[in-house]
Amino acid sequence: MGCYRNRLILSLLLIFCIFKEIIAFSGVISENKLPLISFDEGYSHLFGDDNLMVLRDGKSVLLSLSERTGSGFMSQDLYLHGFFSASIKLPADYTAGVVVAFYMSNGDMYESNHDEIDFEFLGNIRGKEWRVQTNVYGNGSTSVGREERYTLWFDPSEEFHRYSILWTEDQIIFYVDDVPIREIRRTAAMIRDFPSKPMTLYSTIWDASTWATNGGKYKVDYRYAPYVAEFSDLVLHGCAVDPIERSRKCDDIASVDGSIPSGITPLQKIKMANYRKKYLTYSYCYDKSRYKLPPSECVLDSREADRLKRFDPVTFGGSKRHRGRRHHRGTTRNDKASI
């Protein structure tokens, strides 16, 4: 009886800890906890004239790409660390060559040594899914591309989904619907290439026909224009920096509210591993056609390497490219198991 009772108590404690962690995580990143701001409170028109439209509620924005121009907006303030988020609905149907970007950069201030943290959504031909690309540059380290690409477990053109960036002094985390999909840590190997200067948040839609879909094989087809991306639930939650004095308006991001996540919990690590197992399609760390040796900050996972090698033996296995078509069985949305 005593043994059974102890096992019951341990089971209940385990359930309690998991439940507590779930609540803490959802509360930390929940849009109900983080203040949403209107467009006029935090953003300015970047380009595109009438291709940018702020809706009546003042908190939702439409960005469109036409044959004349793309469009975009930017944060009014510079930020040094914080949590930045938006709910985005991407264009539907034929979207080859179209790129929708949600990113941070200071390229206008530091042309030769700029920093950048990118979410890029890469369009595709009809019947093929959108792809998500993440990337990071620090101090102008554009010679080392740190791209990763993924597919999603949903159709991002059917409804809104939340995409978020956490940037602290020591780490960067990318989230999709509150699921962490990538973590970059400021290690000794990457210390010079880790983003460290104040940045502006940008959201844009533009024509990237030269590279976005199959290396530029498929271009934007303006018969399907305008391509419209919708943004809502805008979150700018970090340390604003005076652009002239370059002084921070808070001591650290935790002092802003306390609702910003401080890292990835054990439960989130499981979710991230499951996501990457199913949906990661490219990582620079394993690209043998690009790097003879992986960049020094890469922490290699043999199982991840094997999966990518099976997916693309040329890029990730160093095999020679043969003529003829290769067929891969990609992950489908029917594989929508819990992540």
KEKOLKE-467899 format. One record per residue: residue in one letter; x, y, z of N, C-alpha, C in turn. Coordinates in pm, whole numbers, plus 50000, padded with zeros to 5 digits. Layout:
! KEKOLKE-467899
AXYZXYZXYZ;...
! end
This chain:
! KEKOLKE-467899
M500834987950000500005000050000500875012650000;G501935012450086502815024050094503525026749963;C503945015949896504625017349766503675023349662;Y502435018549660501435023749567501165038549594;R501075041849722500805055849759501955064849713;N503205060349731504355068449689504355070649537;R504035059749463503975061149318502895070849275;L501755070349346500655079449316501055093949341;I501735096149453502175109749487503165114849382;L504105106149342505095110249241504415113249108;S503435105149071502715107548946501975120748949;L501315123549063500595136149077501535148049072;L502715146549134503695157449132504195159948990;L504425148848916504865150348778503825157448693;I502575153448709501485159848635501405174648672;F501545177548800501485191448847502605199748785;C503835194048782504975201448728504805204248579;I504335194148506504115196048363503035206548339;F501935205648415500845215248402501325229348435;K502125230448540502655243448581503535249348471;E504345240648408505225245348302504435249948181;I503395242348146502555246348032501905259748058;I501355261448179500705274148214501705285548210;A502915283048264503925293648266504315297648126;F504485287648040504895290547903503825298147827;S502585293247835501515299747761501245313647816;G501395315247948501175328448006502265338147968;V503495333047956504605341647925504495347747787;I504095339747688504095344747551502695348047503;S501715345747584500345348147540500135362547502;E499395364647394499105378247352498285385747457;N497635378247549496895384847655497825390647760;K499035385347769499995390347866500835401747809;L501155400847684501985411047622501115421747559;P501435434347582500585445147530500625446147379;L499445446247316499345448447173499245463447148;I499865468147042499845482447014499235484846877;S498705496946861498155500646730499305504146636;F498995504446508500015507546410500625521346436;D499775531246459500275544946475501095546646603;E500855538246704501615539146829503065534546811;G503275524546727504615518746724505295517846589;Y504555520946479505115518346347504975530346254;S505755529946148505685540146043505695533345907;H505135540345810505115535745671506555535345620;L506965524345558508325523145505508355525845355;F507555518545277507465520745132506195514245081;G505835517744957504705511144893503465519544876;D503475532044924502325541044905501015534144944;D500085533344849498765527744880498775512444893;N499915506044870499985491544889500065487745036;L500175497645121500055495445266498745501545312;M497925493545379496635498345426496445494445573;V496225504545657495895502145797494385501045809;L493915490045868492475487945877491845496745984;R490525496845986489795506046073490145504546220;D490425492146264490715490146405492055496246445;G492855500046347494155506346375495215496546419;K494845483746432495805473746482496105462846380;S495505463746264495725454046158496195461246032;V497105454745959497745461045844497735451345726;L497445456445608497545448745485498745453645406;L499635444445369500745447545281500505440245149;S500625447345038500375440844909501535443044814;L501705433344725502695433844618501955434244485;S502205444644409501635445844275502795447244177;E502475447844049503545449143950504285462243966;R503635471944029504245485044049505215485244166;T504845478944276505695479644395505255469544500;G506165466744592505825459544713505435469644820;S505565466044948505235475345055505845470545185;G505865479645283506415475845413506235486545517;F506405482445643506385492045754507515488745850;M507805498145940508935496746031508565502546168;S509255497746271509015503146405509565517346414;Q508915525546494509365539246512510625540046596;D510815530246685511965530046775512975519346733;L514205521546777515235511246774515135503246904;Y515505490446898515445482047017516755474447034;L517185473447160518315464847194517765453947286;H517405442647226516835430847292515325432847316;G514625421547323513195421947349512475410247285;F511135411247287510265401047229509375407947127;F509385402947002508735409546891507875399246818;S506625402846792505685392646747504605398846659;A504055390546570502915394546488502165382146444;S500855383546433500035373146370499955376646221;I500275366946136500385369545993499565359245915;K498885364145814498185355445718498795358245581;L499325347845518500075349345395499185348545272;P499635353645158498855352545034498625338044994;A497535335644923497165321944882497425319944734;D497225307544689497295303544548498745304044500;Y498955308444376500305308844319501085320444380;T502165317344451502935327844519504425326744490;A504815319544386506235317944354506905331644340;G508115332744394508875345044385508525355544488;V507425353544560506985363344660507675360344794;V508165370844858508735369544993508015379245086;V507535373845197507005381945306508025380945420;A508465392245472509525392145572509085399145700;F509485393445812509285399145946510655398146011;Y511335409546025512745408646062513235421246133;M514435420146191515085431446257516395434146185;S516735446946172517965450546103518395464646145;N519695467346129520215480946147521085484646027;G520765479045910521555481345791521615495845748;D520585503645785520595517745746521575525845830;M521935520645950522855527746039524275522246031;Y524375509346008525685502746007525835495145874;E526155502345769526165496445636527215485445621;S528365487045682529455477345664529475466545771;N528785468545881528805458545988527425457246054;H526415455445970525055455446023524715442046088;D523655442246171523095430446235521725427646172;E521285415146181519975411846125519465398746186;I518155398346212517475386246258516235384746172;D516135373846095515125372745990514145361246008;F512875364445986511845354845948511505358345803;E511695349045710511305351345571510385339945528;F509285343545463508315333845415508425333545263;L508775321845210509095320445069507915314144996;G507385321244898506225316444823506575304644734;N505525298844673505735286844593504715286144479;I504915276344391503965274244282502685268044339;R501625268344261500345263044307500485248144343;G499915244544456499975230744502501165227644590;K502125236844599503295235244685503175244844803;E503715240744917503505248645039504525259845055;W504115269945131505025280545173506155274345253;R507335280545244508465276545327508875288245415;V509375285045533509815295145628511345294545636;Q511975306145627513435306745641513795315945756;T514735311645841515275320245947516745322445919;N517245334045962518645337245937519105347546039;V520405347946062520995357446157522325362346102;Y522545375546109523835381546079524245390146197;G525555390646223526075399446327527325406346278;N527405419546297528595427246261529005425146115;G528005424546027528295423745885528785410245838;S528465399645911528975386245878528165379745767;T527945387145659527095382045551527795371345468;S529105369745486529805359345411529475345345464;V528945344745585528515331945643527005332345656;G526325325945561524875325245571524475315145676;R523595318845765523155309945872521675306345855;E521315303245732519915300445702519495286545752;E518245285945794517535273345810516185274845742;R515685263945681514375264345617513505252945668;Y512205255645672511255246245727509955246945647;T509185236345656507785236945616506955238245744;L505655239445729504765241445844503735230245851;W503125228845966502105218345985500705223545955;F500625235345894499335241545860499535249645733;D498435253945675498475262845558498455277245610;P499565284645599499645298145657498825308445581;S498205304345469497355313745393495885312445431;E495535302445511494125300345546493685308545666;E494585310645762494225318345881495485324245942;F495295332746043496435339146108497195329246195;H498515330746194499385323446286500425333146339;R500885330246462501785339546530503245335646508;Y504055345746473505495343846452506225353746543;S507205348746619507825357046722509335355246724;I510005365946767511455366046784511765370446927;L512505362346999513065366247128514545368947108;W514995380747147516405384547132516915389747264;T517885382947323518495387347446520005388647423;E520715392047527522165393647515522845380347480;D522225369247518522885356247504522195346447411;Q520985349547364520285339947280519265346547190;I518935339447082517855343246991516995330846973;I515675332546987514755321346969513665325546871;F513405317046773512315319146678511145310146719;Y509935315646718508735308246754507725308446640;V507025297446622505835296846538504675292246626;D503645300646641502525297446729503005292946867;D503965300046922504495297447056505295284447066;V505565277946955506455266246953507835271146911;P508865269646994510205273746952510705264546841;I511185270246732511655262046619513165263046601;R513775273346660515235274746645515765283146760;E516915278846814517595286346920519035288746877;I519495301046889520875304646859521475310646985;R522535304847033523165309547155524455317047123;R524755326947205525975335047188527145327447252;T527765319347171528895311347217530205318647189;A531295313347243532615319247218532935319047070;A532475308547000532755307346858532015317646774;M530905322746828530055331746750530005345846809;I530855348646904530705360846983530755373446895;R531585373546790531675385346703530525386046604;D529935374546574528875374046474527475374046534;F527375375746664526065375946729525525390346728;P524265392446685523705405946681523795412946816;S524385424946816524675431546943524365446446943;K523865451646831523595466046822522105468346805;P521615480246844520175482946833519655481046691;M518425475746681517835473146551516395478046545;T515945480146421514565483546391513835470946347;L512545469946379511725458746332511065462646201;Y511115453646103510525456145972509545445045935;S508555448645854507645438945792507475443345647;T507705434145552507685437845410507125426445325;I506685429945206506375420245101507035425344974;W507705416444901508475421144785508715409944684;D509175413944567509435404844456510875399644467;A511005386744497512325380444506512435369444401;S511985372444281511955362544173513315356544143;T514385363944172515715359244134516195347444219;W515555345144336516085334444422515055326944507;A513885332344531513015327344638512445313444612;T512135309944488511475297144458512325289144362;N512845277944412513725269244332514895276944270;G515515285544353516685292944307516405302544194;G515165307044182514805316644079514175310343956;K513945297243961513335290443845511915295443820;Y511175297843928509795302543916509715317043963;K509155325543879509085339943905507705343843956;V507625356144004506325361844039505485363043913;D504255358543920503325359543807502265369843844;Y502345381643785501485392743825500045391243775;R499745380543704498355377643673497585374343801;Y498305370143905497665366644032497725378044134;A498295389344093498405400844184497045407644203;P496855415244309497875417744411498015406144510;Y499245404244557499515394644663499405402244796;V498545397344885498255404845007498615396645130;A499445402445218499775396645348499115405145456;E498475398445553497775405545660498535403945792;F498685414945863499395415145992498445420246100;S498455413646216497675418446331498385414346459;D497795417946574498355414446707499845418046713;L500135430546686501525435046679502095437246819;V503255431346844503915432446975505325437946957;L505605449147021506955454747034507235455547183;H508015446447235508145445147379509615443647415;G510295455047425511725454147452512305467447497;C513615468447490514325480347535514505489947418;A513715500447416513865510647313515155518347337;V515785522747228517065529647236516945543147170;D517435553447236517435566847177518365566847056;P517855570446937518675569446815519825579346811;I519745590046888520805600146888521825597346998;E521335595947120522235593447232522635578747243;R521885569847175522095555547179521995549947321;S521225556647405521045551947543519775543547552;R519805533247635518675524347650517665530247747;K516395527247722515325532647806514885522547911;C515625511647926515375502348035516675494848063;D516805489548183518045482948223518205469248158;D517115461648151517135448548088515715445148047;I515565435347961514235432547907513295427348013;A513825421148119512935415948224512245427348297;S512925439248299512335450448371511165456548296;V511025453048167509915458748089508585454348147;D508475441548178507195436548225507355424148311;G508325415948280508475403148346507765392048272;S507055395448164506305385348089507075380347968;I508285385247945509105380447834509755367347874;P509725357247787510365344447821511855346147839;S512425338347929513855339147958514645328047892;G513975318847826514675307747762513705296747729;I514245285247691513435273847652513375263847767;T512185260347808512005250747915512165236547862;P512295226647949512405212747903511245208347814;L510025212447848508885208747765508975215047627;Q509405227447622509575234247493510675227847409;K511725223047474512805216147402512265203847330;I511345196747395510735185047333509925189347211;K509135200147227508345205147115509235209447000;M510335216247031511245220846927511885209046855;A512315198946930512925187046868511935179946776;N510675178946820509655172446738509385180446610;Y509345193646625509105202046507510245200246406;R511485201346454512625200646364512725186846298;K512355176546371512395163046317511475161646196;K510335168446201509325166846095509425177245985;Y509875189346016509695200345922510975207445879;L512105204645941513365210945897513785205045762;T514005213645662514415209045529515795214045488;Y516325223845561517675228845529518285235145654;S519585232345675520355239345777521775241145726;Y522265253445735523605256545686524675247945752;C524425243445874525425235745948525755222445879;Y524815217345799525015204245736525245205245586;D525365217345534525465219545389526905217245343;K527195205145296528545201645256528905207345120;S527905211045042528195217244913528615231844930;R528355237245047528635251345075529825253145168;Y529885244845269530965245545367531645231945379;K532955231645349533685219045365533695214645510;L533835224345597533735221945741532635230645796;P531795225745887530705233945941531255246246012;P530585257646003531005269346081531175265646228;S532095272446293532555268046426531465268146533;E530415276146513529375276646618528375265146609;C528445257246500527455246646479527625235446581;V526505231346638526465219446724525695208946646;L526395199046598525795189446505525045178446579;D523925174546520523085163746571523095152846465;S523625141146498523775130646398522445126246339;R521385126046420520075122146368519525132546272;E519735145346305519315156046215520095155346085;A521395152646096522245151545977521795140045887;D521455128745947521005117145869519685120045796;R518765126845866517475129945803517665139145683;L518505149345698518725158745589519475152145474;K520395143245507521145136245403520215127545319;R519255121045383518285113045309517385121945224;F517085133845274516225143245202516925148745079;D518215152145092518975158044981520425153344989;P520745141944926522105136344934523175145444875;V522805153744779523795162544715524225173544810;T523245180644867523565191944956524155187245087;F523575176945146523945173245283524825160745292;G525015154045178525845142045182527115143045100;G527235153945025528415155644942528395147344816;S527255141144781527165133044660527185142044536;K527615136344425527575143844300526165144044246;R525795154944184524455156344129524335148443999;H523275140343990523015132543870521875138743792;R521875136443664520765141443583519525133143611;G518395139243581517145132143608516495137843732;R515285134143754514515139943862514595131143986;R514735137744100514705130644227513365133344291;H512825123544356511545125144422511755123144571;H511235132644648511325131544793509925130844849;R509795123144950508505122945020508575133245132;G507965144645109507955155145210506935152145318;T507035159545427506055158345533504765164945490;T503645158445509502365164145471501635169045596;R500575176545571499835181645685499035170745755;N498965158945692498335147645761499245142045869;D500545146045865501485141845967501465151646084;K500335157546110500205168646202500205164146347;A501035154746379501095149746516501555160846608;S501355158846735501665169346832503125172946826;I503405185946841504795190546841505045198846966;
! end
